[in-house]
């Protein structure tokens, strides 16, 4: 029973760390690598506060959901 409680506690801690989200610059780099691998060019990725995308395409969220990464062509 003690092992079960310990396992549940450790999973809870791991879940909390996952919910914190990735740092924005790290996620932005990963997204840029995927876009580049598909051959896209002439685009920008910008980190903005959540909800400030104003019609731009949101391609990721970071910093625990407080920021968004938006994709802009041109």
N, CA, C and O of each residue as an XYZ file, in Angstrom:
296
protein
N       0.822     -1.189      0.000
C       0.000      0.000      0.000
C       0.866      1.253      0.000
O       0.529      2.240     -0.653
N       1.986      1.220      0.732
C       2.870      2.373      0.769
C       3.482      2.631     -0.604
O       3.665      3.782     -1.000
N       3.795      1.565     -1.326
C       4.367      1.712     -2.672
C       3.354      2.349     -3.618
O       3.717      3.161     -4.469
N       2.089      1.979     -3.467
C       1.034      2.545     -4.307
C       0.895      4.045     -4.049
O       0.797      4.833     -4.989
N       0.887      4.433     -2.790
C       0.764      5.848     -2.434
C       1.975      6.622     -2.940
O       1.830      7.737     -3.441
N       3.155      6.049     -2.817
C       4.362      6.691     -3.322
C       4.295      6.859     -4.840
O       4.658      7.909     -5.369
N       3.833      5.828     -5.533
C       3.730      5.900     -6.996
C       2.743      6.973     -7.415
O       3.019      7.732     -8.344
N       1.608      7.053     -6.755
C       0.614      8.076     -7.079
C       1.182      9.465     -6.824
O       0.970     10.380     -7.619
N       1.900      9.625     -5.722
C       2.514     10.916     -5.411
C       3.538     11.329     -6.455
O       3.571     12.490     -6.861
N       4.374     10.395     -6.896
C       5.383     10.707     -7.910
C       4.741     11.044     -9.250
O       5.211     11.939     -9.952
N       3.678     10.340     -9.610
C       2.977     10.648    -10.854
C       2.331     12.025    -10.786
O       2.282     12.740    -11.787
N       1.845     12.392     -9.630
C       1.266     13.719     -9.451
C       2.299     14.805     -9.648
O       2.014     15.828    -10.271
N       3.497     14.596     -9.124
C       4.578     15.568     -9.307
C       4.987     15.662    -10.772
O       5.216     16.758    -11.283
N       5.079     14.532    -11.441
C       5.460     14.532    -12.851
C       4.393     15.231    -13.685
O       4.725     15.955    -14.623
N       3.142     15.032    -13.366
C       2.054     15.687    -14.082
C       2.096     17.187    -13.894
O       1.806     17.933    -14.829
N       2.451     17.647    -12.705
C       2.563     19.074    -12.447
C       3.684     19.706    -13.247
O       3.537     20.825    -13.738
N       4.785     19.020    -13.384
C       5.897     19.542    -14.179
C       5.521     19.597    -15.652
O       5.909     20.535    -16.349
N       4.776     18.616    -16.139
C       4.345     18.606    -17.533
C       3.374     19.748    -17.806
O       3.426     20.371    -18.866
N       2.491     20.024    -16.853
C       1.489     21.075    -17.032
C       2.131     22.454    -17.093
O       1.534     23.387    -17.630
N       3.338     22.597    -16.554
C       4.011     23.891    -16.573
C       4.325     24.314    -18.004
O       4.443     25.508    -18.279
N       4.460     23.375    -18.900
C       4.703     23.689    -20.304
C       6.157     23.950    -20.597
O       6.978     24.107    -19.694
N       6.459     23.992    -21.876
C       7.830     24.227    -22.327
C       8.137     25.717    -22.321
O       7.238     26.551    -22.429
N       9.419     26.037    -22.195
C       9.807     27.434    -22.393
C       9.511     27.844    -23.840
O       9.664     27.037    -24.757
N       9.097     29.071    -24.038
C       8.661     29.520    -25.364
C       9.766     29.435    -26.421
O       9.509     28.998    -27.542
N      10.965     29.836    -26.088
C      12.041     29.815    -27.082
C      12.354     28.395    -27.536
O      12.644     28.166    -28.710
N      12.296     27.438    -26.607
C      12.543     26.038    -26.969
C      11.466     25.528    -27.920
O      11.779     24.908    -28.936
N      10.208     25.783    -27.598
C       9.111     25.339    -28.449
C       9.153     26.040    -29.803
O       8.903     25.415    -30.834
N       9.465     27.320    -29.806
C       9.559     28.083    -31.060
C      10.612     27.466    -31.976
O      10.399     27.372    -33.185
N      11.740     27.046    -31.417
C      12.790     26.397    -32.203
C      12.342     25.077    -32.787
O      12.657     24.760    -33.934
N      11.606     24.303    -32.000
C      11.106     23.015    -32.495
C      10.098     23.214    -33.625
O      10.118     22.487    -34.619
N       9.223     24.196    -33.467
C       8.218     24.462    -34.501
C       8.900     24.962    -35.775
O       8.535     24.547    -36.874
N       9.881     25.844    -35.635
C      10.608     26.358    -36.796
C      11.304     25.224    -37.546
O      11.313     25.208    -38.777
N      11.883     24.281    -36.815
C      12.551     23.145    -37.452
C      11.559     22.310    -38.262
O      11.883     21.859    -39.361
N      10.360     22.103    -37.732
C       9.349     21.329    -38.462
C       8.886     22.066    -39.711
O       8.696     21.457    -40.764
N       8.705     23.376    -39.592
C       8.266     24.161    -40.755
C       9.353     24.172    -41.820
O       9.065     24.006    -43.005
N      10.605     24.366    -41.402
C      11.724     24.368    -42.347
C      11.869     23.019    -43.052
O      12.198     22.961    -44.236
N      11.618     21.930    -42.310
C      11.734     20.588    -42.887
C      10.700     20.364    -43.993
O      10.902     19.532    -44.878
N       9.607     21.099    -43.939
C       8.578     20.980    -44.973
C       8.858     21.897    -46.156
O       8.092     21.925    -47.119
N       9.957     22.648    -46.085
C      10.353     23.478    -47.217
C       9.763     24.868    -47.235
O       9.897     25.578    -48.232
N       9.116     25.275    -46.166
C       8.515     26.612    -46.127
C       9.606     27.677    -45.972
O      10.650     27.442    -45.363
N       9.333     28.833    -46.533
C      10.254     29.965    -46.375
C       9.430     31.240    -46.280
O       8.219     31.225    -46.504
N      10.080     32.320    -45.952
C       9.425     33.626    -45.880
C       8.272     33.628    -44.873
O       7.143     33.985    -45.212
N       8.561     33.232    -43.650
C       7.578     33.232    -42.574
C       8.247     33.741    -41.297
O       9.474     33.801    -41.212
N       7.443     34.103    -40.317
C       7.961     34.468    -38.998
C       7.136     33.761    -37.934
O       5.947     33.498    -38.115
N       7.788     33.465    -36.829
C       7.123     32.949    -35.645
C       7.306     33.998    -34.558
O       8.410     34.499    -34.345
N       6.227     34.321    -33.881
C       6.293     35.362    -32.866
C       5.627     34.858    -31.586
O       4.585     34.205    -31.638
N       6.228     35.163    -30.446
C       5.682     34.804    -29.151
C       4.855     35.988    -28.652
O       5.362     37.103    -28.531
N       3.578     35.736    -28.363
C       2.674     36.791    -27.901
C       1.915     36.307    -26.670
O       1.878     35.109    -26.388
N       1.315     37.233    -25.943
C       0.453     36.872    -24.822
C      -0.768     36.119    -25.342
O      -1.220     36.353    -26.462
N      -1.290     35.225    -24.532
C      -2.456     34.442    -24.930
C      -3.613     35.376    -25.271
O      -3.930     36.295    -24.516
N      -4.233     35.127    -26.417
C      -5.371     35.913    -26.856
C      -4.998     37.124    -27.687
O      -5.886     37.836    -28.155
N      -3.708     37.382    -27.887
C      -3.275     38.557    -28.642
C      -2.938     38.222    -30.092
O      -2.321     39.038    -30.776
N      -3.321     37.057    -30.572
C      -2.954     36.618    -31.920
C      -3.628     37.454    -33.005
O      -3.071     37.593    -34.094
N      -4.784     38.002    -32.750
C      -5.493     38.913    -33.675
C      -5.578     38.369    -35.098
O      -5.168     39.045    -36.041
N      -6.098     37.172    -35.261
C      -6.316     36.611    -36.583
C      -5.151     35.829    -37.151
O      -5.303     35.165    -38.175
N      -3.993     35.889    -36.516
C      -2.853     35.098    -36.980
C      -3.044     33.642    -36.548
O      -3.806     33.352    -35.625
N      -2.346     32.737    -37.225
C      -2.485     31.308    -36.937
C      -1.643     30.930    -35.720
O      -0.421     31.070    -35.747
N      -2.279     30.457    -34.666
C      -1.583     29.999    -33.465
C      -1.076     28.591    -33.725
O      -1.856     27.697    -34.053
N       0.251     28.386    -33.579
C       0.846     27.084    -33.848
C       1.397     26.412    -32.590
O       1.920     25.300    -32.660
N       1.283     27.081    -31.441
C       1.740     26.476    -30.201
C       1.443     27.355    -29.008
O       1.263     28.566    -29.134
N       1.394     26.717    -27.829
C       1.260     27.453    -26.583
C       2.408     27.064    -25.671
O       2.919     25.947    -25.746
N       2.813     27.987    -24.810
C       3.958     27.738    -23.948
C       3.806     28.510    -22.643
O       2.818     29.212    -22.428
N       4.804     28.365    -21.781
C       4.816     29.019    -20.474
C       3.537     28.727    -19.695
O       2.932     29.625    -19.110
N       3.138     27.460    -19.698
C       1.961     27.046    -18.949
C       0.655     27.563    -19.518
O      -0.327     27.694    -18.787
N       0.626     27.860    -20.814
C      -0.584     28.319    -21.463
C      -0.789     29.826    -21.412
O      -1.843     30.315    -21.819
N       0.196     30.571    -20.921
C       0.054     32.023    -20.828
C       0.526     32.737    -22.078
O       0.205     33.909    -22.276
N       1.282     32.052    -22.929
C       1.806     32.638    -24.166
C       1.432     31.740    -25.341
O       1.179     30.546    -25.180
N       1.402     32.350    -26.535
C       1.128     31.611    -27.764
C       2.201     31.936    -28.784
O       2.783     33.021    -28.770
N       2.458     30.980    -29.670
C       3.376     31.193    -30.781
C       2.534     31.276    -32.032
O       1.775     30.360    -32.349
N       2.675     32.390    -32.746
C       1.866     32.610    -33.946
C       2.751     32.570    -35.188
O       3.912     32.978    -35.173
N       2.160     32.068    -36.251
C       2.816     31.906    -37.547
C       2.288     32.988    -38.481
O       1.079     33.182    -38.613
N       3.217     33.689    -39.124
C       2.832     34.737    -40.098
C       3.604     34.512    -41.384
O       4.818     34.308    -41.358
N       2.901     34.547    -42.513
C       3.541     34.454    -43.830
C       3.969     35.851    -44.250
O       3.359     36.851    -43.871
N       5.025     35.892    -45.035
C       5.401     37.168    -45.628
C       6.588     37.706    -45.060
O       7.030     38.783    -45.460
